[in-house]
Amino acid sequence: MGEMAENTIKTGLAAIRTAIPEHVTLVAVSKTKPIEDIATAYAEGHRDFGENRVAELVEKSGELPDDIRWHAIGHLQTNKAKLVTPIAHLIHAVDSIRIYDALAKSVGDGECVDILLQVHIAEESSKFGFTEDELRSILGEVEDAESGVFGNSRVRVRGLMGMATFTDDITQIAREFKGLRRFYEEIETGMGSSFDTVSMGMSGDWRVAIDEGSTMIRVGSAIFGSR
Ligand SMILES: *Cc1c(COP(=O)(O)O)cnc(C)c1O
């Protein structure tokens, strides 16, 4: 990697880290980018990295330091659950009961993996995620989540994740993020004390997301350059 690319990464990372409030975690999304790019950000003290493909997550985590907190941010298939749980610090895109159960089965005795439930907030029908109504009815059947469908002590629901519509319309993006934050607050009391995360905001919209109550942003191209 050239010095130029290295400086671009350092500058991009520093700019965002300086701009975000302390209660917001920056996940640097390194998907498709080489190991050296991650090492550059690591050398700057960054520890939270996001990958969307399981094969890439497995490969990169094997070659980089153990104190990296890996975030699995992409849609997961049940047959990949076993590969992800030993590596992931947080799994962002749990979008079905099937994948929740598959993760629970793949966690060993005495171990625990943290997850976020992905909520469909975008206008497009192509994006994954539970609808709010689906989650309301899943959660509504029991007094609290810890004794219900999401009650497996090996898989802790830490919060919600959402992706806004791919559009230039900031008003629409803000509305979608606001809705996710509102829904988080609606269900928060039933979800136990470790429910504390709202993962929303990417390169193009992380400022809006933080204004609307994000606690975790997932930023790729604004740090590592376009893919
Ligand atoms: C790629 C990706 C991101 C980061 O996207 P950028 O626009 O490059 O910041 C965030 N979240 C998910 C789920 C992604 O797949």
The ligand as an SDF file (V2000), in Angstrom:
LIG
                    3D

 15 15  0  0  0  0  0  0  0  0999 V2000
  -20.9160   -1.9360    3.4840 C   0  0  0  0  0  0  0  0  0  0  0  0
  -21.7820   -1.7330    4.6830 C   0  0  0  0  0  0  0  0  0  0  0  0
  -21.6550   -0.5690    5.4610 C   0  0  0  0  0  0  0  0  0  0  0  0
  -20.6830    0.5610    5.1490 C   0  0  0  0  0  0  0  0  0  0  0  0
  -21.0310    1.1940    3.9700 O   0  0  0  0  0  0  0  0  0  0  0  0
  -20.2920    2.5500    3.5130 P   0  0  0  0  0  0  0  0  0  0  0  0
  -21.3210    3.2410    2.7110 O   0  0  0  0  0  0  0  0  0  0  0  0
  -19.0970    2.1520    2.7370 O   0  0  0  0  0  0  0  0  0  0  0  0
  -19.9520    3.2960    4.7390 O   0  0  0  0  0  0  0  0  0  0  0  0
  -22.4620   -0.4550    6.5780 C   0  0  0  0  0  0  0  0  0  0  0  0
  -23.3610   -1.4180    6.9150 N   0  0  0  0  0  0  0  0  0  0  0  0
  -23.4950   -2.5400    6.1950 C   0  0  0  0  0  0  0  0  0  0  0  0
  -24.4940   -3.5460    6.6280 C   0  0  0  0  0  0  0  0  0  0  0  0
  -22.7230   -2.7340    5.0490 C   0  0  0  0  0  0  0  0  0  0  0  0
  -22.8810   -3.8530    4.3330 O   0  0  0  0  0  0  0  0  0  0  0  0
  1  2  1  0
  2  3  1  0
  2 14  2  0
  3  4  1  0
  3 10  2  0
  4  5  1  0
  5  6  1  0
  6  7  2  0
  6  8  1  0
  6  9  1  0
 10 11  1  0
 11 12  2  0
 12 13  1  0
 12 14  1  0
 14 15  1  0
M  END
$$$$
